[in-house]
Amino acid sequence: MRSPPISVRRGTPTIEAARIMARENIGLVVIVDDTSPSKPVGVISERDIVRALARGVDLNRPVEEVGTTNRLVVVSADTPLTDVIITMRENRVRHVLVVDNEGDVVGVISIRDLLNERCAFYDVESSVVEEVSAD
């Protein structure tokens, strides 16, 4: 999980969000409001930007016009990973926002995070098998 999440304020040019994604090597930035910088009002992803480019949208348009603001996919910090995977799959998204009990965004889980978690599990499992086999 990326915590704290990278965010931009409403009104930020989409090109700036793209620059942040490239610099931070991330695929999604959380959009927040000036009045409540911990409350997510939207997200903008690499996919959103590619779709905007394909439609000829000026990347100087504000992030809230290019990103997703009407259907945020969120989980709580204590959601089991299997439920996170199910949520991502059902909603066909590559990222979910992690929110606390007050709805403040505390992190972002990406498909990459899940793959890294799975790889780490297999590394540990392989080590245990090798140790047991050596005895």
Backbone torsions as a table, in degrees:
resi	resn	phi	psi	omega
1	MET	NA	136.2	175.0
2	ARG	-86.4	114.6	-179.3
3	SER	-143.0	128.1	-3.8
4	PRO	-72.0	155.6	-180.0
5	PRO	-72.2	155.1	174.5
6	ILE	-82.2	131.7	-178.1
7	SER	-135.2	160.5	172.6
8	VAL	-131.5	157.3	179.0
9	ARG	-88.0	154.5	172.0
10	ARG	-50.5	144.7	178.4
11	GLY	91.3	-12.2	177.9
12	THR	-65.7	133.3	177.2
13	PRO	-61.2	140.2	-179.6
14	THR	-56.1	-37.6	180.0
15	ILE	-59.7	-34.3	178.2
16	GLU	-67.8	-40.1	176.1
17	ALA	-62.1	-40.1	178.1
18	ALA	-63.0	-41.1	178.3
19	ARG	-63.0	-41.1	178.3
20	ILE	-62.8	-45.7	179.2
21	MET	-59.1	-43.2	-179.9
22	ALA	-65.6	-45.0	-178.5
23	ARG	-65.3	-40.6	-175.8
24	GLU	-91.0	-4.4	-178.4
25	ASN	56.5	50.5	179.4
26	ILE	-127.8	162.4	-177.4
27	GLY	-109.4	2.1	-177.6
28	LEU	-154.8	141.7	175.5
29	VAL	-125.0	138.2	179.2
30	VAL	-82.4	136.9	175.9
31	ILE	-98.1	127.8	179.2
32	VAL	-124.1	166.6	180.0
33	ASP	-100.9	149.6	178.3
34	ASP	-58.2	-35.2	-174.9
35	THR	-76.3	-26.6	179.7
36	SER	-140.6	79.4	-173.8
37	PRO	-65.5	-7.1	177.0
38	SER	-101.4	-5.5	180.0
39	LYS	-97.1	120.1	179.2
40	PRO	-73.4	133.7	175.0
41	VAL	-112.1	-6.8	179.1
42	GLY	176.8	-178.6	174.7
43	VAL	-141.9	155.0	171.6
44	ILE	-132.2	130.1	-175.7
45	SER	-118.4	169.5	174.2
46	GLU	-56.3	-42.2	179.9
47	ARG	-59.6	-42.0	178.2
48	ASP	-59.3	-42.4	-177.5
49	ILE	-68.9	-41.6	178.1
50	VAL	-62.4	-43.8	178.6
51	ARG	-62.4	-39.9	178.7
52	ALA	-63.7	-43.9	177.9
53	LEU	-59.8	-42.8	-179.3
54	ALA	-63.6	-29.5	178.9
55	ARG	-89.0	-2.4	179.7
56	GLY	79.2	21.3	179.8
57	VAL	-72.1	136.3	176.1
58	ASP	-68.7	123.3	-177.8
59	LEU	-74.0	3.2	170.6
60	ASN	-87.0	-3.2	175.8
61	ARG	-65.2	150.7	179.7
62	PRO	-63.6	148.7	-177.8
63	VAL	-56.5	-34.6	-177.9
64	GLU	-69.2	-17.7	176.8
65	GLU	-85.5	-19.7	-177.2
66	VAL	-105.2	-35.0	-176.6
67	GLY	-83.1	-166.3	-179.6
68	THR	-103.8	124.6	179.8
69	THR	-126.4	-6.4	-173.3
70	ASN	-105.4	-13.4	-175.3
71	ARG	-147.0	75.5	-179.4
72	LEU	-79.1	137.6	178.0
73	VAL	-100.5	116.8	-175.5
74	VAL	-128.6	154.7	171.9
75	VAL	-134.9	163.3	176.1
76	SER	-90.3	164.2	-177.2
77	ALA	-62.8	-23.5	-178.6
78	ASP	-100.5	13.0	177.5
79	THR	-68.7	127.4	177.7
80	PRO	-61.1	147.5	-177.6
81	LEU	-57.5	-36.4	178.8
82	THR	-62.4	-37.5	177.3
83	ASP	-70.6	-33.8	175.6
84	VAL	-62.3	-45.3	179.6
85	ILE	-60.9	-44.7	179.0
86	ILE	-61.5	-44.2	179.2
87	THR	-60.4	-45.1	179.4
88	MET	-63.2	-43.2	-178.7
89	ARG	-66.0	-45.7	-179.3
90	GLU	-63.1	-33.6	-177.9
91	ASN	-95.7	-2.2	178.7
92	ARG	54.4	49.6	178.9
93	VAL	-124.1	158.3	179.3
94	ARG	-101.6	-6.4	-178.9
95	HIS	-141.9	146.2	170.0
96	VAL	-131.0	145.5	175.8
97	LEU	-84.0	141.2	175.0
98	VAL	-104.6	123.7	-177.9
99	VAL	-121.9	153.7	176.3
100	ASP	-89.5	-173.1	-176.8
101	ASN	-63.2	-22.8	179.6
102	GLU	-92.3	-0.1	-178.8
103	GLY	85.5	9.8	176.7
104	ASP	-79.4	136.3	179.5
105	VAL	-75.7	128.1	-178.6
106	VAL	-117.0	-8.5	179.5
107	GLY	-178.9	175.6	175.9
108	VAL	-134.0	132.1	173.6
109	ILE	-106.8	128.4	179.7
110	SER	-110.3	164.7	175.1
111	ILE	-59.5	-33.2	177.1
112	ARG	-63.1	-40.7	177.2
113	ASP	-59.7	-42.8	-179.1
114	LEU	-66.2	-40.1	177.5
115	LEU	-65.3	-41.6	177.8
116	ASN	-62.9	-39.5	178.0
117	GLU	-63.1	-43.9	179.8
118	ARG	-64.8	-43.1	178.6
119	CYS	-62.8	-41.1	178.7
120	ALA	-62.8	-39.5	178.0
121	PHE	-61.7	-45.3	179.9
122	TYR	-66.3	-35.1	177.0
123	ASP	-62.0	-44.5	178.7
124	VAL	-65.3	-45.3	-179.6
125	GLU	-60.0	-42.9	178.5
126	SER	-63.5	-40.1	178.8
127	SER	-63.6	-41.0	179.0
128	VAL	-64.4	-44.5	179.4
129	VAL	-61.9	-43.0	178.8
130	GLU	-63.1	-41.5	178.9
131	GLU	-64.3	-43.8	-179.5
132	VAL	-66.6	-40.0	-179.6
133	SER	-67.5	-31.0	-178.4
134	ALA	-73.7	-24.3	-178.2
135	ASP	-76.5	NA	NA
